[in-house]
Amino acid sequence: MREISRLFEREWKFIFANRTVLMILLAVPVLYFTLFGFLYNEKRVTELPTVIVDQDQTELSRELVRAFDVHQTFAVTRVVATEDDAMEAVERGEAAASVVIPERTTERLKTGQSAEVLTVIDGSNMLISNTAVRAANTVIKSVSAGVTLSKLEAQGAWGDEGKTLFTGLDYRYRVLYNPTFSYLSFMVYGLGGTVLQQCLFLGVALSVAREKEEGTWSETLRQHRFGQLLVGKLAPYLVMATFNLVVTFAIVLKGFGVPYYGDLTHLLIVGTLFNVTVLSIGFAISFFSANQLQATEIAMLIAVPSFLLSGYTWPLRAMPEAVAAIGQSLPLTYFLHAVREVLEKGHGLSFITQDLAVLGLMTLIGLFAVYLLYHWQSSRKQSDAAERSQVA
């Protein structure tokens, strides 16, 4: 028992003597849980941008528009003329749902015929599609059950006959991109991209930190110019990352038969740029870190919450602004958005130009940080060498 007590005391002292270990054990869990609490603070997805096609242009159709607009799940952004316009808005990501109220809806109801309202929903995010399907059904059934009828009856428009005829308003929905609500199609891209990022971050973040611990970093700095160091250090990781990108997506798309609709060349383009971005940021972390433990800590601090903050499952629009800003500063956010656009929606490069531009900008910022750290550390090593030569 005495040996156990001494061992416990020694480890306890080590934890509190090492600030890095103490931060990992105590500060990081508190930081993440606080962040995740703010992330899901809204508790549910609300204010989904919605476009309406009102081809009926009656009091009933206008009441339906108002009902969607006041419901907390939807936010009617505009009313368009045709179903094609609404589909284009959903296609471009400008709307998460569109509602089509056909011509003669009110007339059909008054003559005892059934009429239907169609909701077209972006199903690439199952959280959004499930929420939108249920909420749209609630809105339409509520109107059908009597909201509009009560108003018309108060005006003497329909009377007792309307109570019978109004029950013919039916709800129909069409889910785009993932009509079967496949959880495999929904989650596999996001989790796969997260794993690729995390492995690459850890690998490159240790490249310089390892040499610092081994005592070879000063010699490496002295013998190589910045461009040589950049290419020589990062090229092996880029080759491995590209190999992993091809193999893992081949397993998912071909091995498990996950459906995809876009050009795989476009996936390779955005995937390569994503890898370069992660490498530049990871290289900057490695330059900055004093040892491998610190490099690992910083890399994990970025990589671990990236998936939840990327907007892939919980949309950025539903996050508090400060949390969404963190998500928008992470490369995984733009990679996963581009993957969804290319593979799930079948879109081309014109739909992911913003993602490519942001990833390119992040790469330049990361490489600029590496450039500054390289010159600072080179100057510092030269100064230290000069001081030692003077003392000698």
C-alpha positions as CSV (number, residue, x, y, z in Angstrom):
1,M,0.0,0.0,0.0
2,R,2.9,2.3,0.8
3,E,4.4,1.8,-2.7
4,I,1.0,2.6,-4.3
5,S,0.8,5.8,-2.2
6,R,4.3,6.9,-3.3
7,L,3.5,6.2,-6.9
8,F,0.2,8.1,-6.7
9,E,2.0,11.1,-5.0
10,R,4.7,11.1,-7.7
11,E,2.2,11.1,-10.6
12,W,0.0,13.7,-8.9
13,K,2.9,16.0,-8.5
14,F,3.9,15.4,-12.1
15,I,0.5,16.4,-13.4
16,F,0.5,19.7,-11.5
17,A,4.2,20.4,-12.4
18,N,3.6,19.9,-16.1
19,R,1.4,22.8,-17.4
20,T,0.7,21.0,-20.7
21,V,-0.5,17.8,-19.1
22,L,-2.6,19.8,-16.6
23,M,-4.2,21.8,-19.4
24,I,-5.1,18.7,-21.4
25,L,-6.6,17.0,-18.3
26,L,-8.5,20.0,-16.9
27,A,-8.8,23.0,-19.2
28,V,-9.5,21.3,-22.5
29,P,-12.6,19.3,-21.4
30,V,-14.0,22.5,-19.8
31,L,-13.3,24.5,-22.9
32,Y,-14.9,21.9,-25.2
33,F,-18.0,21.4,-23.2
34,T,-18.5,25.1,-22.9
35,L,-18.1,25.5,-26.6
36,F,-20.5,22.6,-27.3
37,G,-23.0,24.0,-24.9
38,F,-23.0,27.3,-26.8
39,L,-23.1,25.4,-30.1
40,Y,-26.4,23.7,-29.3
41,N,-27.8,26.5,-27.3
42,E,-30.7,27.0,-29.7
43,K,-31.7,23.4,-29.0
44,R,-33.3,23.0,-32.5
45,V,-32.8,24.2,-36.0
46,T,-34.9,27.3,-36.7
47,E,-35.4,29.9,-39.4
48,L,-34.6,27.7,-42.4
49,P,-34.6,29.9,-45.5
50,T,-37.7,29.0,-47.5
51,V,-39.0,30.1,-50.9
52,I,-42.7,30.0,-51.8
53,V,-44.3,29.4,-55.2
54,D,-47.8,30.9,-54.9
55,Q,-49.5,30.0,-58.2
56,D,-53.0,30.2,-56.6
57,Q,-52.9,33.8,-55.5
58,T,-55.9,33.6,-53.2
59,E,-56.7,34.3,-49.6
60,L,-56.0,30.6,-48.8
61,S,-52.6,30.6,-50.4
62,R,-51.6,33.9,-48.7
63,E,-52.6,32.4,-45.4
64,L,-50.4,29.4,-46.1
65,V,-47.5,31.7,-46.9
66,R,-48.1,33.5,-43.6
67,A,-48.3,30.3,-41.7
68,F,-44.9,29.1,-43.0
69,D,-43.4,32.5,-42.2
70,V,-44.6,32.7,-38.6
71,H,-43.5,29.1,-37.9
72,Q,-40.2,29.1,-36.0
73,T,-38.7,26.4,-38.3
74,F,-39.1,28.4,-41.5
75,A,-38.2,31.9,-42.6
76,V,-39.8,32.9,-45.9
77,T,-37.1,34.7,-47.8
78,R,-39.0,35.4,-51.0
79,V,-41.9,34.4,-53.2
80,V,-41.0,33.2,-56.7
81,A,-43.1,32.8,-59.8
82,T,-42.3,29.2,-60.9
83,E,-41.4,25.9,-59.4
84,D,-38.2,26.0,-61.5
85,D,-37.2,29.2,-59.7
86,A,-37.8,27.5,-56.4
87,M,-35.8,24.4,-57.4
88,E,-32.9,26.7,-58.5
89,A,-32.9,28.4,-55.0
90,V,-32.6,25.0,-53.3
91,E,-30.0,23.8,-55.8
92,R,-27.8,26.8,-55.1
93,G,-28.2,26.5,-51.3
94,E,-30.1,29.8,-51.1
95,A,-33.0,27.9,-49.6
96,A,-33.3,24.8,-47.5
97,A,-36.9,24.3,-48.5
98,S,-39.4,25.5,-51.1
99,V,-43.2,25.3,-50.9
100,V,-45.3,25.0,-54.1
101,I,-49.0,26.0,-53.9
102,P,-50.5,25.0,-57.3
103,E,-53.0,26.9,-59.4
104,R,-56.7,26.4,-58.6
105,T,-56.0,25.0,-55.1
106,T,-58.8,27.0,-53.5
107,E,-61.1,26.3,-56.5
108,R,-60.5,22.6,-56.2
109,L,-61.3,22.6,-52.5
110,K,-64.5,24.5,-53.0
111,T,-65.7,22.0,-55.6
112,G,-65.0,19.1,-53.3
113,Q,-61.8,17.9,-55.0
114,S,-58.5,17.2,-53.3
115,A,-55.6,19.6,-53.6
116,E,-52.1,19.2,-52.5
117,V,-49.2,21.5,-51.4
118,L,-45.7,20.3,-52.3
119,T,-42.7,21.0,-50.2
120,V,-39.2,20.4,-51.8
121,I,-36.5,19.9,-49.2
122,D,-32.7,19.9,-49.3
123,G,-32.0,16.4,-47.9
124,S,-28.2,16.7,-47.9
125,N,-28.4,17.4,-44.2
126,M,-30.6,14.9,-42.5
127,L,-31.1,17.1,-39.5
128,I,-32.5,19.9,-41.7
129,S,-34.6,17.5,-43.9
130,N,-36.2,15.7,-40.9
131,T,-37.0,18.9,-39.2
132,A,-38.4,20.5,-42.4
133,V,-40.6,17.5,-43.3
134,R,-42.2,17.4,-39.8
135,A,-42.6,21.1,-39.5
136,A,-44.1,21.6,-43.0
137,N,-46.6,18.8,-42.3
138,T,-47.6,20.6,-39.1
139,V,-48.1,23.9,-40.9
140,I,-50.2,22.5,-43.7
141,K,-52.3,20.3,-41.5
142,S,-52.9,23.2,-39.1
143,V,-54.1,25.5,-41.9
144,S,-56.2,22.6,-43.3
145,A,-57.7,22.0,-39.9
146,G,-59.2,25.4,-39.6
147,V,-56.9,28.5,-39.5
148,T,-57.9,29.8,-42.9
149,L,-61.4,28.3,-42.7
150,S,-62.2,30.2,-39.5
151,K,-61.1,33.4,-41.2
152,L,-63.1,32.8,-44.3
153,E,-66.2,31.6,-42.4
154,A,-66.1,34.8,-40.3
155,Q,-66.3,36.7,-43.6
156,G,-69.2,34.5,-44.7
157,A,-67.2,33.1,-47.6
158,W,-67.7,29.4,-47.2
159,G,-70.1,28.6,-44.4
160,D,-70.9,25.0,-43.3
161,E,-70.0,23.6,-46.7
162,G,-66.4,24.8,-46.4
163,K,-65.9,22.7,-43.3
164,T,-66.3,19.6,-45.3
165,L,-64.5,20.6,-48.4
166,F,-61.4,22.1,-46.7
167,T,-60.2,18.7,-45.5
168,G,-59.0,18.0,-49.0
169,L,-55.8,19.9,-48.6
170,D,-53.0,17.3,-48.6
171,Y,-49.3,17.5,-47.8
172,R,-46.7,16.2,-50.3
173,Y,-43.0,16.4,-50.0
174,R,-40.0,15.7,-52.1
175,V,-36.5,15.3,-50.6
176,L,-33.5,16.1,-52.8
177,Y,-30.0,14.5,-52.7
178,N,-30.8,11.9,-50.0
179,P,-34.4,10.8,-50.6
180,T,-34.0,7.6,-48.7
181,F,-32.7,9.4,-45.6
182,S,-29.6,7.1,-45.6
183,Y,-27.5,7.7,-42.6
184,L,-24.5,6.2,-44.4
185,S,-24.7,8.8,-47.2
186,F,-25.2,11.6,-44.7
187,M,-22.4,10.8,-42.1
188,V,-19.6,9.0,-43.9
189,Y,-18.2,12.0,-45.8
190,G,-18.1,14.2,-42.7
191,L,-16.5,11.6,-40.5
192,G,-14.1,10.5,-43.2
193,G,-12.9,14.1,-43.9
194,T,-12.4,14.6,-40.1
195,V,-10.2,11.6,-39.8
196,L,-8.1,12.6,-42.8
197,Q,-7.6,16.0,-41.4
198,Q,-6.7,14.8,-37.9
199,C,-4.2,12.3,-39.1
200,L,-2.5,14.8,-41.4
201,F,-2.5,17.5,-38.7
202,L,-0.8,15.2,-36.3
203,G,1.8,13.9,-38.8
204,V,3.0,17.3,-40.1
205,A,2.7,19.0,-36.7
206,L,5.4,16.6,-35.3
207,S,7.8,17.1,-38.2
208,V,9.7,20.1,-36.9
209,A,8.9,19.5,-33.2
210,R,10.6,16.0,-33.5
211,E,13.8,17.6,-34.8
212,K,13.8,20.1,-32.0
213,E,13.6,17.3,-29.4
214,E,16.4,15.3,-31.3
215,G,18.6,18.4,-31.4
216,T,18.9,18.4,-35.2
217,W,16.7,21.4,-36.0
218,S,19.5,24.0,-35.8
219,E,21.5,22.1,-38.4
220,T,18.5,21.7,-40.6
221,L,17.8,25.5,-40.5
222,R,21.4,26.3,-41.2
223,Q,21.7,24.0,-44.2
224,H,18.4,24.7,-46.1
225,R,16.7,27.8,-47.5
226,F,13.0,28.4,-46.9
227,G,11.8,27.0,-50.2
228,Q,13.9,23.8,-49.8
229,L,12.7,23.3,-46.3
230,L,9.1,23.8,-47.3
231,V,9.1,21.4,-50.3
232,G,11.4,18.8,-48.7
233,K,9.4,18.7,-45.4
234,L,5.9,18.8,-46.8
235,A,6.1,16.8,-50.0
236,P,6.2,13.4,-48.3
237,Y,3.1,14.3,-46.3
238,L,1.2,15.6,-49.3
239,V,1.9,12.3,-51.2
240,M,0.6,10.3,-48.3
241,A,-2.4,12.5,-47.8
242,T,-3.3,12.3,-51.5
243,F,-3.0,8.5,-51.3
244,N,-5.2,8.4,-48.3
245,L,-7.8,10.7,-50.0
246,V,-8.0,8.4,-53.0
247,V,-8.1,5.1,-51.1
248,T,-10.6,6.2,-48.4
249,F,-13.1,7.7,-50.8
250,A,-12.7,4.7,-53.1
251,I,-13.6,2.4,-50.2
252,V,-16.6,4.5,-49.4
253,L,-17.9,5.1,-52.9
254,K,-17.0,1.8,-54.5
255,G,-16.6,-0.6,-51.6
256,F,-19.8,0.4,-49.7
257,G,-21.7,1.7,-52.7
258,V,-22.5,5.1,-51.4
259,P,-24.1,7.0,-54.3
260,Y,-22.4,10.0,-55.7
261,Y,-23.4,12.3,-58.6
262,G,-20.5,14.7,-59.2
263,D,-17.1,14.5,-61.0
264,L,-14.5,12.8,-59.0
265,T,-11.8,15.0,-60.5
266,H,-13.4,17.9,-58.7
267,L,-13.2,16.0,-55.5
268,L,-9.5,15.4,-56.1
269,I,-9.0,19.1,-56.8
270,V,-10.7,20.3,-53.6
271,G,-9.2,17.4,-51.6
272,T,-5.7,18.3,-52.7
273,L,-6.1,22.0,-51.8
274,F,-7.6,21.0,-48.5
275,N,-4.5,18.8,-47.8
276,V,-2.2,21.7,-48.7
277,T,-4.1,24.0,-46.4
278,V,-3.9,21.5,-43.4
279,L,-0.2,21.0,-44.2
280,S,0.5,24.7,-44.1
281,I,-1.3,25.2,-40.8
282,G,0.2,22.1,-39.3
283,F,3.7,23.2,-40.4
284,A,3.2,26.5,-38.7
285,I,2.1,24.7,-35.5
286,S,5.3,22.5,-35.7
287,F,7.5,25.6,-36.1
288,F,5.9,27.3,-33.2
289,S,5.9,24.3,-30.8
290,A,8.8,23.6,-28.5
291,N,8.3,19.9,-28.5
292,Q,6.1,17.1,-29.8
293,L,3.7,17.2,-26.9
294,Q,3.0,20.8,-27.4
295,A,2.6,20.3,-31.1
296,T,0.2,17.5,-30.6
297,E,-1.8,19.5,-28.1
298,I,-2.3,22.5,-30.4
299,A,-3.1,20.3,-33.4
300,M,-5.7,18.4,-31.4
301,L,-7.2,21.6,-30.1
302,I,-7.9,22.5,-33.7
303,A,-8.8,19.1,-35.1
304,V,-11.1,17.7,-32.4
305,P,-14.0,20.2,-32.5
306,S,-13.7,20.8,-36.3
307,F,-16.4,18.3,-37.3
308,L,-19.0,19.7,-34.9
309,L,-18.2,23.3,-35.8
310,S,-18.0,22.6,-39.6
311,G,-21.8,23.0,-40.1
312,Y,-21.9,19.6,-41.6
313,T,-24.5,18.3,-39.1
314,W,-25.6,21.3,-37.1
315,P,-25.9,24.2,-39.6
316,L,-23.8,27.3,-39.1
317,R,-26.9,29.5,-39.3
318,A,-28.2,27.8,-36.2
319,M,-25.0,28.5,-34.2
320,P,-24.4,31.7,-32.1
321,E,-22.4,34.2,-34.2
322,A,-19.2,33.8,-32.2
323,V,-19.2,30.0,-32.4
324,A,-20.1,30.1,-36.2
325,A,-17.1,32.4,-36.7
326,I,-14.8,29.8,-35.2
327,G,-16.3,27.2,-37.5
328,Q,-15.8,29.5,-40.5
329,S,-12.1,29.8,-39.6
330,L,-11.5,26.0,-39.9
331,P,-10.5,24.4,-43.2
332,L,-12.7,21.3,-42.6
333,T,-15.8,23.5,-42.9
334,Y,-15.0,24.4,-46.5
335,F,-13.8,20.9,-47.5
336,L,-16.9,19.2,-46.2
337,H,-19.2,21.8,-47.9
338,A,-17.4,21.2,-51.2
339,V,-17.6,17.4,-50.8
340,R,-21.4,17.7,-50.2
341,E,-21.8,20.0,-53.2
342,V,-19.8,17.7,-55.5
343,L,-20.7,14.2,-54.4
344,E,-24.2,14.5,-53.0
345,K,-25.6,17.3,-55.2
346,G,-23.6,16.6,-58.4
347,H,-22.5,20.2,-58.7
348,G,-19.4,21.5,-60.6
349,L,-16.5,23.8,-59.6
350,S,-18.7,26.9,-60.1
351,F,-20.6,25.9,-56.9
352,I,-17.4,25.5,-54.8
353,T,-15.4,28.5,-55.9
354,Q,-15.8,30.2,-52.5
355,D,-14.6,27.1,-50.7
356,L,-11.6,26.9,-53.0
357,A,-10.8,30.6,-52.5
358,V,-11.1,30.4,-48.7
359,L,-8.9,27.3,-48.6
360,G,-6.3,29.1,-50.8
361,L,-6.4,32.1,-48.5
362,M,-5.9,29.9,-45.4
363,T,-2.9,28.2,-47.2
364,L,-1.3,31.6,-47.9
365,I,-1.8,32.7,-44.3
366,G,-0.3,29.4,-43.0
367,L,2.7,29.6,-45.3
368,F,3.3,33.3,-44.4
369,A,3.3,32.4,-40.7
370,V,5.8,29.6,-41.5
371,Y,7.9,32.1,-43.4
372,L,8.0,34.5,-40.5
373,L,8.8,31.8,-38.0
374,Y,11.5,30.4,-40.3
375,H,13.3,33.8,-40.5
376,W,12.8,34.5,-36.8
377,Q,14.3,31.1,-35.7
378,S,17.1,31.4,-38.3
379,S,18.1,34.8,-37.0
380,R,17.8,33.6,-33.4
381,K,20.1,30.6,-34.1
382,Q,22.6,32.8,-35.9
383,S,22.6,35.2,-32.9
384,D,23.1,32.4,-30.5
385,A,26.0,31.0,-32.5
386,A,27.6,34.4,-32.7
387,E,27.3,34.9,-28.9
388,R,28.9,31.5,-28.3
389,S,31.8,32.3,-30.7
390,Q,32.4,35.6,-28.8
391,V,32.4,33.8,-25.5
392,A,34.8,31.2,-26.8
